[in-house]
Amino acid sequence: MTWKPIRPWLLRFEVRCWPVEVLFQEVEGAHAVDGVRPVKKLDFGAIADAQLFVNATHACVFVGPTSLEALKRYTLLAFGDSHTFPVILVPEQSGNALAGKASVRVVNSLYSETPITVSLGATTDSKATNGFSSGVILASNLTAGEFSEPAFLNPGELPVTVFTSRSPAGLLYGAVPNLLPDKKYLLVISSGANDITKATLIEENQTGGNAEELPRGSFVEIVNAIGETEYITSGFDRVLSGAKLYFSNSIATILPSGNRSLTINGIGSLPIAVSPDSSVLAIVTGMNVSDILLFSSHVGTILQSSSRRRYINASKDVSEVKITQDSLNGTLISPGLPSRSTVDVPAIAEQRITLVFSNPTTQEIYSRIENVSFPLGKNYSIIFIGSSGKYSAIIEQEF
């Protein structure tokens, strides 16, 4: 018997005795989560091999006795017999979540069997000296078909990023789930044969309603390019606020799609349109809202066999900057890139080079980036920044 649900099915059951007797739930539709009630009782302690059979309204599972433990509850995630992993069985997390925290385990059910790393982008943290925290790891190099150990997180809106664990790392998904304190969650990262990544959030003790498929968010980044100030305080209307950002530093997070606002204390607010189809780079070059440069990159334009380097003159008081490769008089990238302008340079071979930024007239060197590698499979923004005699150049990877 075969079965082909249109979307992943979710089944919760509890092992009540040994040999195994299972109380099954009805499956009322795609992503359905229903209370545990005895629909069927089956004693299958002698069954050795795992099999699953599903029809339109009910589900039943046969699992070998070594797969289950008595007095434990399980969540069974079913993705269809054409999937690389038709089913993944996840035991309920033992013990309680840390007081006031949300507990999250990641499940990797990608059809392509790609290992993933799941982490948090920048989010407000009033206890941190810089006003934010970033880079908390939920799962590292998680193999397809497996689930992670629990991560205990502060509740609220959290910017979740899903990257491939291979090199170069690629951003597969970003979302902003709202986690509640003292709750346990499964974050299921899945895809079909079309390889479109999705994320579903399941509360482990949920007894009604639907599992939440998370809307895709957008990767956004802020760069402080103001040379005459020590730092700026930046943020958005969601996820991140009050973040202290020093000169030449950047901060990245995920925002929900829609009309958002970027706020820089002492400068003002700028409306930005955030779309799941593109990422946003905001470069703060001066002390007026008009000095904030916005760049957008369409998701899906990164190719494994090539890369693109986008050079940006983000210095407010350097009207033109000469950019050369390897030395002051080396290969010319731009004879004089105007302020607030860009130039794109494609590449089909990996290179390790030195970049020189100088005055086109006097040949004065403003900044150098020494011996930097540009692997294929990534796009880059190389940004010349600074003002009032304080200049630098930084490299940001685009996603």
N, C-alpha and C positions, 0 to 999 in steps of 0.2 A: 504494500500500500504506500502511495506517495501523497504528499500534501504540499500545496503551494499558496500560502497566505500572501495576500497582496502587500501587506506591511508586516513588520515584526510583531509577533504575538507575545503576550506576557502572561505567565501562569505562576501563581503562588500556591505552595502546598506545604503541609507540615507532616513530618514523620512522627507518628504517634506510638508505634510499638515495633518490636523486632520478632520474627521477620517483618519486613517493612510493610506497613499498611498506610496508604496515603489518602488524605481527604483532598479531592480535586475541586477546582473552581470551574465555573462556566467562563468561557471566553466570549465576551459580549461584543467584540469588534476589535479593530486594529487599536493597539495600545491600551486595551481595556485593563483596568485594575479593579478587581472586585473583592469583596470580603471573602474570607475562607468559610465556605459552607459545603457540607458533604453532598456532592453531586454523584460521585461514584466511590465505592470502596473496593480496593483491589489488594490482594495479598500476593506479592510477587517476589518473595524472598529467594526463591530458587532460580529466578530468571538471571541469566549471565550477561546478556548483551543489551546495550542501550538502544531503544527504538522509540520513536514518537509518532503518534497518529493523530491527525487533526481533521475534524469536519467543520461544517459551517458554524456550529453552535457550541461544541464541546471539545475538550482536549483531554487526552489521557497519555501518560508517559510510563514506560517500562524501563527501569534502571537496575543494573546489576547490584547485588547486595553490598559490594565493596564501595559503591559510589555514594551511598547515603548513610547517615548516622541517625540513630534513634533520638527522639526528643529534640530534633533540630528543624528549623524552618528553612525553606529554600525559595529562591526565585529562579524560574526557568525562562530564559529568553529564547524565543524561537524565531528564526529568520527565513525559513523555507528550505526545502530539500535541494534547491539549486544553488544555495549559498555555500561559500567555502566552509562556514561553521553553521550548520543547520540549527544547532541548539547550543547554548552555554548555560551551565547550571552554576548558580552563585549561592553559597550558603549565607544565611543571615549573619550579619556582623555580631560577634559575641560581645558582651559587656555594654556599657553605656558610653555615649559620646561624652567628651570632656564638658564640664558644666559651662553652659553659655556658648559652646562651640557647635559648629555643624561638621558632621563627619561625612567624607566623600570617598567612595571607591570608584575607580575608573575601570570600565570594561571595554576592551578592544575587540570589536567584531567587524573590522574592515574586510571587505571582500577580497581586496588585493593582498591581504596578509602583511601589510606594512607595519613594522614596529613604530610606536608613537611615544612622544614625550608631551605631557600635559602640564601646563603651569599657569600661574596667574600673571596678568599684566599689572601695571601700576594701579594701585587703589589707595584711597585716603587712609592714613594711619596717624591719628593724632598723637600717638605715643612715640613716633619716630622723629628724630631731630630734623629731618628734611620734609616731614609731613606726609610721607607716603611709604608704602612697601611694594616690592616688586620681585618677581622671579620665584615665588613659592612653588615648589614642585609637587604636583599631585601624583604623577606617574612618570617614571624615567625608563625609556627603552622598553616599553610594555609590548610584549609579543602578542600578535593576533591570536584570539581565542582564550586569552588570559584576563584576569582582573587584578587590580593593584591592592596593596595594603591601604588601610584608611588614612586619609589626611584630615587633620582637625583644623578647621578654618574659622575665622571670624565671620559671623553671619552678615547678611546684607547682599547688595549687588556686587558680584565678583566677576571680573573680566577673565574668562577662561580662554586659553589659547591651546590649540592642538597642532603640534609640529611633527613632521616625520623625523625619526631618529637617525636617519642616514645623513651623510654629508654629500652635498650641502643640504641643510635643513630647509624644508618648505612648510609654509603655513597652510594647513588643511582646513582649519575651522576656527572661528572665534565667536563667542557668545557671552551673554551677561545674565546668568541665572541669578535669581534672588533666593538665597539660602536662609532658612530659619534656624534659630538657636535650638540646641538639644535635639536635632533631627539627624537621621542617617539617610544618606542618598547613594544611589548608583548613577553614575554618569556614563551612559552607554554611547560609545563612538562607533558608528556603523556606516555601511555603504552597500550599495547594490552593485550589479555587474557594470553599471554606468560609471562607477567610481566616484559618485557625488557623495561627499561626506555629510553626515547628519549627526546631531547629538540629541539624546533623549535623557531627561532627568526623571528619576524614579525615587520617590520617598519610600524607604524600605518598609515602613509600617502603614503605608497608605491602604485604605480599605474601600475606596470608592472613587469614581471619577476616571479621568484619563491620564495616562502618563504624558508628560509635557515634552513635546519636541521643541527644542530651543530655537528661536529665530536667529538666523545668522547675523552677527554684528560686523563692525568694520574696524580694521587696524588703523589707529591714529597715533601720531607722534608729534612732539613739540621739541624744537631745538632753540636754545638760547644763543643768539648770535650778537648780543649787545656787548661790546667791549668795555664800555665805560661804567657798567654796573657790576657789582659782585654777584648778584643773583636776581632772579625774578621769581614771583610767586604765581603759579599758574594752575589751571584746571579747567574743568568742564561743568556743565549743569548736571551731569550724571557721572557716577563711578569715581571720579577723581577731582579733588579740589584742594587748594592750599598747599600745593606741592612746590617746594623750594628747589629751583633749578639754577645751577651755577653756569657761568660763561663756558661755552663750548660743550656743555652736557646736553643730553636728550633724555626724554621720558616717553615710554610707549605703553598703550593700553588698548582695550577693546571698548567701543561704544555701541549702544543700541542704534539701529538705523533710524533715520528721521531728521528733523530739524533740531540741531544741537547748538550750543554756544560755547565758544572758547573765551575764557576770562583771564586776563593778566592784571594783577593788582597794580594800581598806579597808571595803567594804560587804558583799560576798558575791556569791553566785550565785543566779540565778533561772531555773527551767526555763521554756522557752517552746515552744509547738507551732508549727512552721513549716509552712505549706501553700502549694502553688503557686497555690491559688485566692484567696489574700489576701496583703496586705502588713501589716507590723508596725511600729508606732511605739512606741518605749520612751523615756519621759521620766523622767530621774533627778532627783527633787525634794528628796532628803535623804540622810542618812548611814545609813539602814537599808534592808534589802531591801524592806520594806513600803512604802517611799517611792518605789519604781519603779512608774510608771503604764504600763500596756500598752494600746494601742489597735490594733484590727484593721480593715482596710478590704477589702471584697470586690473582687477584680479584675473589671473589666468594668462598673463602675457609673459611669464617667466618660462624659458625653455632650457632643458637640461644640457643641450648642446651648444649654448651660446650665453652671452650676458650683455647687459647694456649698462654703460656708465653715463649717468646724467650729471654734468658739471653745472653748478649753480654759483653765481656771484651774489651772495647774500650780505655783502658789506654795504652799509648805507653811504659811507663817505669815500669809497674807492670806485670811481666812475667806470674804470676798466681794469681788468686784471689779466695779465698774460699767463697762460698755462702751458708748461712744457713737460716733456717726459725725460727723466733720467738726469737732466742737468739744465742750467739756465739757458743754454743754447742748443738743447736737445730737440727731439721730435716735437713739432708744434701741435698742440691740441687746440688752442685758441690764441690768436694774436692779441686779442683784447676783448674779453667777455664783459659786456656792459653790466652795470649794477642791476639787480632784479631780473637778470636774463639767464637762460640755460643753453647748453649745447649737449646733444646726445652723441655718444660714441659707441657703436656696436663692437663686439669682440667675439671671435670664434675660436680663440686659443687662449688657454690660461697663461697669465703673465705675472711676473714679479717685477715691479717697477718702482721708481721714485718719481714723485710729482712735485713740481716747483711752481709757485705762484709769485709773480713779480710785477713790477711797474713796467708797462710797455715802453715808456719813454726813458726813464732813468735806469732801468734794469735792477732797481732795488728789489731784493727778495723779501717778500712779506712773510712767506711760510713755506715749509717743505713737509711732505709726507714721505718718509724713508722706507724703501724696500718693502712695499706692501704687495700682497698677493690678491689677485682677483679671480677666484675659481669660477668656472662655468656653472651654469644652473642658478645663478643669482643675478639680480639687478641691483645697482648701487646708485646712491646719490653722493657725489663728492662736493662738499659745500665749503666755499671760501667765506669766512665770517669775520666779524670784528669791526671796530671803530675806534676813533681817537688814538691811533697809533698802536692799538692792541689787536693783533690779527692772528688767525689760526685757520686750519683747514681740517675738516672731519669727514669721515665716511660713514654713511648710514645704509644698511641693507634695506631694500624695499621688499614688501610682501604683498 
